[in-house]
Amino acid sequence: MKPLRSFLDRLEPLFTKGGRFEGLYALFEAIDTFFYSPPDLARGSPHVRDALDLKRVMITVVIASAPAAVFGMWNTGFQANTAMASLGLAGMDGWRGLVLGLLGAGYDPASIYDCVLQGALYFVPIYIVTMVVGLFWEVLFSAVRNHEVNEGFFVTGWLYEGMQGLAATGLTWTQAFIGQMQGSIGETSTLLCLVGGAILVFTRIASWRIIVAVFAGLIIPTLVFHNPESGNPMMTMPWQWHVVVGGFAFGAVFMATDPVSASQTNAGKWIFGLLIGFMTWLIRVVNPAFPEGIMLAILFANVFAPVIDHFVIRANVKRRLKRNA
């Protein structure tokens, strides 16, 4: 890595203030700190020194979400190959069919290679577009504002109904939990989302309080208001099905725990997570035109996160003042 370090050091004067490419310093800084830790370090109190900077945090999130994304590729190919087999189609036209043929892949739903490769041909173009667009706008705004590039766009790009209907498909709960069902790429496997969540909790990037609270916020009202006699099909769905359908687990693990937009206090994290879970249940059950709900619930809770922390801190201050008095 020493030759790379020397090469970047020789290029740096071109991008610093007064250099020929001064306006592209944000892009150079992003590439430099992708390979090496930033040179600016907090050396004295009251700052906390830690080797885990923002780039390493985002890379860890990508690693944690990779199992769900890879499974999503397989599941996309599996669903496509299964549908083609049921329709009696022997192959597909277009560039995807050409690439599959060149790589020796077929259309067998039982073949992991066939399914993963076909799913990748759908996933990779989406990911490339989100990366290019995200990088363009991130670098542009960083250059205009003279800020460092925020690596959050790597994760952003990576992250791309009633019981009678479920019963009609023949889908079992175990299949839904594993993720062997139709859905958005990378969000169908609750199992692998939880595995990714365990990685984020272990590395202390995500808060376990928020994850547990989001699940509790959905499960509790589902148990309390469960009504098999209701004419609303979503009121008849058991709690264990609520947590495995749609993008609930994905949102609870990777979206609700975002350290920037979530509540920061411990008590606030419980309130924040419970609000997300309850809003998800409310949107799914009360509004039949919007059967998902988790992403809208997260956006709603993000708006109130600073307010939640404000009142939690005020309550803590009042309690301490009363104790000292």
C-alpha positions as CSV (number, residue, x, y, z in Angstrom):
1,M,0.0,0.0,0.0
2,K,3.0,2.3,0.3
3,P,3.2,3.1,-3.5
4,L,-0.5,4.0,-3.4
5,R,0.1,6.3,-0.4
6,S,3.0,8.0,-2.2
7,F,0.9,8.4,-5.4
8,L,-1.9,10.1,-3.4
9,D,0.5,12.3,-1.6
10,R,2.0,13.5,-5.0
11,L,-1.5,14.3,-6.2
12,E,-2.7,16.1,-3.1
13,P,-1.2,19.6,-4.0
14,L,-3.2,19.6,-7.2
15,F,-6.5,19.4,-5.2
16,T,-5.7,21.6,-2.2
17,K,-6.4,25.3,-2.1
18,G,-4.6,27.0,-5.0
19,G,-4.1,23.8,-6.9
20,R,-5.3,23.2,-10.5
21,F,-8.2,21.0,-9.4
22,E,-9.1,22.8,-6.2
23,G,-12.8,22.4,-6.9
24,L,-12.5,18.6,-6.9
25,Y,-10.9,18.4,-3.5
26,A,-13.9,16.7,-2.0
27,L,-13.6,13.9,-4.5
28,F,-9.9,13.5,-3.8
29,E,-10.5,13.5,-0.1
30,A,-13.2,10.8,-0.4
31,I,-10.9,8.5,-2.3
32,D,-7.9,9.2,0.0
33,T,-9.8,8.5,3.2
34,F,-11.5,5.4,1.7
35,F,-8.1,3.7,1.7
36,Y,-6.5,5.5,4.7
37,S,-7.7,7.0,8.0
38,P,-8.0,10.8,7.8
39,P,-5.0,12.7,9.0
40,D,-7.0,15.1,11.2
41,L,-7.3,13.5,14.6
42,A,-8.7,14.6,18.0
43,R,-5.7,14.4,20.3
44,G,-6.9,16.0,23.5
45,S,-9.9,16.2,25.8
46,P,-12.9,16.5,25.7
47,H,-12.9,14.6,22.4
48,V,-13.1,10.8,22.2
49,R,-10.5,9.1,20.0
50,D,-11.7,6.2,18.0
51,A,-10.5,4.4,14.9
52,L,-14.0,4.0,13.6
53,D,-14.7,7.0,11.5
54,L,-17.7,7.7,9.2
55,K,-16.3,5.7,6.3
56,R,-15.6,2.7,8.4
57,V,-19.2,2.9,9.8
58,M,-20.7,3.0,6.3
59,I,-18.5,0.1,5.2
60,T,-19.7,-1.9,8.2
61,V,-23.3,-1.2,7.3
62,V,-22.7,-2.4,3.8
63,I,-21.1,-5.6,5.0
64,A,-24.0,-6.2,7.4
65,S,-26.6,-5.7,4.7
66,A,-24.6,-7.8,2.1
67,P,-26.2,-11.2,3.1
68,A,-29.7,-9.9,2.6
69,A,-28.7,-8.3,-0.7
70,V,-27.0,-11.5,-2.0
71,F,-30.0,-13.5,-0.9
72,G,-32.2,-10.9,-2.7
73,M,-30.3,-11.6,-5.9
74,W,-30.9,-15.3,-5.6
75,N,-34.6,-14.8,-4.7
76,T,-35.1,-12.5,-7.7
77,G,-33.6,-15.1,-10.0
78,F,-35.5,-17.9,-8.3
79,Q,-38.9,-16.1,-8.7
80,A,-38.1,-15.3,-12.4
81,N,-37.0,-18.8,-13.2
82,T,-40.0,-20.3,-11.5
83,A,-42.4,-18.1,-13.4
84,M,-40.6,-18.9,-16.7
85,A,-40.9,-22.6,-16.0
86,S,-44.6,-22.3,-15.2
87,L,-45.1,-20.4,-18.5
88,G,-43.1,-22.9,-20.5
89,L,-40.5,-20.4,-21.5
90,A,-37.0,-21.8,-22.3
91,G,-35.1,-18.6,-22.2
92,M,-35.2,-14.8,-22.4
93,D,-34.4,-12.2,-25.1
94,G,-32.3,-9.1,-24.7
95,W,-28.9,-8.5,-23.2
96,R,-29.7,-10.4,-20.0
97,G,-30.3,-13.6,-22.0
98,L,-27.1,-13.0,-24.0
99,V,-25.0,-12.6,-20.8
100,L,-26.5,-15.7,-19.2
101,G,-25.7,-17.7,-22.3
102,L,-22.1,-16.4,-22.4
103,L,-21.6,-17.3,-18.7
104,G,-23.0,-20.8,-19.2
105,A,-26.1,-20.1,-17.0
106,G,-29.5,-21.6,-17.6
107,Y,-33.0,-21.0,-16.2
108,D,-33.2,-23.8,-13.6
109,P,-35.0,-22.6,-10.4
110,A,-33.1,-25.4,-8.5
111,S,-29.7,-24.0,-9.6
112,I,-28.2,-21.5,-7.2
113,Y,-25.8,-20.3,-9.9
114,D,-28.6,-19.7,-12.4
115,C,-30.7,-17.9,-9.9
116,V,-28.0,-15.7,-8.4
117,L,-26.6,-14.7,-11.8
118,Q,-30.0,-13.8,-13.2
119,G,-30.8,-11.8,-10.0
120,A,-27.5,-10.0,-10.2
121,L,-28.3,-8.9,-13.8
122,Y,-31.3,-7.1,-12.3
123,F,-29.6,-5.9,-9.1
124,V,-26.3,-4.6,-10.5
125,P,-27.7,-2.1,-13.0
126,I,-29.9,-0.6,-10.3
127,Y,-27.0,-0.4,-8.0
128,I,-24.7,1.2,-10.6
129,V,-27.3,3.9,-11.4
130,T,-27.8,4.7,-7.8
131,M,-24.0,4.9,-7.2
132,V,-23.4,7.1,-10.1
133,V,-26.2,9.5,-9.4
134,G,-25.5,9.5,-5.6
135,L,-21.8,10.1,-6.2
136,F,-22.4,12.9,-8.7
137,W,-24.7,14.9,-6.4
138,E,-22.7,14.2,-3.2
139,V,-19.5,15.4,-4.9
140,L,-21.3,18.4,-6.4
141,F,-22.8,19.6,-3.1
142,S,-19.6,18.9,-1.2
143,A,-17.6,21.0,-3.7
144,V,-20.1,23.9,-3.5
145,R,-20.3,23.8,0.3
146,N,-16.6,23.0,0.7
147,H,-17.5,20.0,2.8
148,E,-16.2,16.4,2.9
149,V,-18.0,13.8,0.9
150,N,-20.6,11.9,3.0
151,E,-20.3,8.2,2.4
152,G,-23.9,7.6,3.3
153,F,-24.8,7.4,-0.4
154,F,-23.1,4.0,-0.5
155,V,-25.6,2.6,1.9
156,T,-28.5,4.5,0.3
157,G,-27.8,3.0,-3.1
158,W,-27.4,-0.5,-1.6
159,L,-30.8,-0.3,0.0
160,Y,-32.8,-0.4,-3.2
161,E,-51.4,-8.5,2.2
162,G,-54.1,-9.7,3.9
163,M,-54.0,-13.3,5.2
164,Q,-56.3,-14.6,2.5
165,G,-54.0,-13.4,-0.2
166,L,-51.0,-15.0,1.6
167,A,-52.8,-18.3,2.0
168,A,-53.8,-18.3,-1.7
169,T,-50.1,-18.2,-2.7
170,G,-49.3,-21.3,-0.6
171,L,-46.6,-19.3,1.2
172,T,-45.6,-20.7,4.6
173,W,-44.3,-18.6,7.5
174,T,-40.9,-20.3,7.3
175,Q,-40.6,-19.4,3.7
176,A,-41.5,-15.8,4.4
177,F,-39.0,-15.7,7.3
178,I,-36.2,-17.0,5.2
179,G,-37.3,-14.7,2.3
180,Q,-38.3,-17.2,-0.4
181,M,-41.1,-15.0,-1.6
182,Q,-41.7,-12.1,-4.0
183,G,-40.7,-8.7,-2.9
184,S,-38.1,-5.9,-3.3
185,I,-34.5,-7.0,-3.8
186,G,-32.7,-7.5,-0.5
187,E,-35.7,-6.9,1.9
188,T,-37.5,-10.2,1.8
189,S,-35.3,-12.2,4.2
190,T,-36.2,-11.4,7.8
191,L,-33.6,-13.9,8.9
192,L,-30.7,-12.2,7.1
193,C,-31.9,-8.8,8.1
194,L,-31.6,-9.9,11.7
195,V,-28.1,-11.3,11.0
196,G,-27.1,-7.9,9.7
197,G,-28.7,-6.3,12.7
198,A,-26.6,-8.5,15.0
199,I,-23.5,-7.3,13.2
200,L,-24.5,-3.7,13.6
201,V,-25.4,-4.1,17.3
202,F,-22.1,-6.0,18.0
203,T,-20.1,-3.3,16.4
204,R,-22.2,-0.7,18.3
205,I,-23.2,1.1,15.1
206,A,-26.9,0.4,15.6
207,S,-28.9,0.7,18.8
208,W,-30.5,-2.6,20.0
209,R,-33.0,-0.4,21.9
210,I,-34.4,1.0,18.7
211,I,-34.6,-2.4,17.0
212,V,-36.4,-4.1,19.9
213,A,-38.7,-1.1,20.3
214,V,-39.7,-1.1,16.7
215,F,-40.7,-4.8,16.8
216,A,-42.5,-4.2,20.1
217,G,-44.3,-1.2,18.7
218,L,-45.7,-3.4,15.9
219,I,-46.4,-6.6,17.9
220,I,-48.2,-5.1,20.9
221,P,-51.0,-3.4,19.0
222,T,-51.3,-6.4,16.7
223,L,-52.0,-8.6,19.8
224,V,-54.3,-6.1,21.5
225,F,-56.5,-5.3,18.4
226,H,-56.3,-8.6,16.6
227,N,-59.9,-9.4,15.5
228,P,-60.5,-12.5,13.3
229,E,-64.1,-11.4,12.8
230,S,-63.2,-8.1,11.4
231,G,-64.0,-7.2,7.8
232,N,-60.5,-5.7,7.5
233,P,-58.1,-8.4,6.3
234,M,-55.2,-6.7,8.0
235,M,-56.9,-7.0,11.3
236,T,-56.8,-10.7,11.0
237,M,-53.1,-11.0,10.3
238,P,-51.2,-12.5,13.3
239,W,-48.2,-10.6,14.7
240,Q,-45.7,-13.2,13.4
241,W,-46.8,-12.6,9.9
242,H,-46.6,-8.8,10.3
243,V,-42.9,-9.0,11.1
244,V,-41.9,-11.1,8.1
245,V,-43.9,-9.5,5.2
246,G,-43.0,-6.3,3.4
247,G,-39.8,-4.5,4.4
248,F,-40.5,-4.3,8.1
249,A,-37.4,-6.2,9.3
250,F,-35.2,-4.4,6.8
251,G,-36.5,-1.0,7.9
252,A,-36.3,-1.8,11.6
253,V,-32.6,-2.9,11.3
254,F,-31.1,-0.7,8.6
255,M,-33.3,2.4,8.4
256,A,-34.7,3.1,11.8
257,T,-31.3,2.8,13.4
258,D,-29.6,5.6,11.3
259,P,-27.5,7.4,13.9
260,V,-28.1,10.8,12.3
261,S,-31.9,10.9,12.1
262,A,-32.8,8.7,15.1
263,S,-33.1,9.8,18.8
264,Q,-29.9,10.0,20.7
265,T,-30.9,9.5,24.3
266,N,-31.5,6.0,25.6
267,A,-35.1,6.7,26.7
268,G,-35.7,8.6,23.5
269,K,-34.6,5.5,21.5
270,W,-37.3,3.4,23.2
271,I,-40.0,6.1,22.4
272,F,-38.6,6.6,18.9
273,G,-38.7,2.8,18.1
274,L,-42.2,2.3,19.7
275,L,-43.5,5.2,17.6
276,I,-42.2,3.6,14.4
277,G,-43.6,0.2,15.2
278,F,-47.0,1.6,16.2
279,M,-47.2,3.9,13.1
280,T,-46.4,0.9,10.9
281,W,-49.2,-1.1,12.4
282,L,-51.6,1.9,12.1
283,I,-50.7,2.6,8.4
284,R,-51.0,-1.1,7.5
285,V,-54.3,-1.8,9.3
286,V,-56.2,1.5,9.1
287,N,-55.3,2.5,5.6
288,P,-56.0,-0.4,3.2
289,A,-54.6,1.6,0.3
290,F,-51.1,1.6,1.9
291,P,-50.4,-2.0,3.0
292,E,-46.7,-1.5,3.8
293,G,-46.0,1.5,6.2
294,I,-42.5,1.0,7.6
295,M,-40.7,3.6,5.6
296,L,-43.4,6.2,6.0
297,A,-43.4,5.5,9.8
298,I,-39.6,6.0,9.9
299,L,-39.9,9.3,8.1
300,F,-42.6,10.4,10.5
301,A,-40.6,9.4,13.6
302,N,-37.5,11.1,12.2
303,V,-39.3,14.4,12.3
304,F,-40.1,14.0,16.0
305,A,-36.7,12.6,17.0
306,P,-35.3,16.0,18.2
307,V,-38.5,16.7,20.0
308,I,-38.4,13.4,21.8
309,D,-34.8,14.0,22.9
310,H,-35.7,17.5,24.0
311,F,-38.4,16.3,26.4
312,V,-36.3,13.4,27.6
313,I,-33.4,15.7,28.5
314,R,-35.8,18.2,30.2
315,A,-37.3,15.4,32.3
316,N,-33.8,14.3,33.3
317,V,-32.8,17.8,34.3
318,K,-36.0,18.2,36.4
319,R,-35.5,14.9,38.1
320,R,-31.9,15.7,39.0
321,L,-32.8,19.2,40.3
322,K,-35.5,17.7,42.5
323,R,-33.0,15.1,43.8
324,N,-30.4,17.7,44.6
325,A,-33.0,19.9,46.3
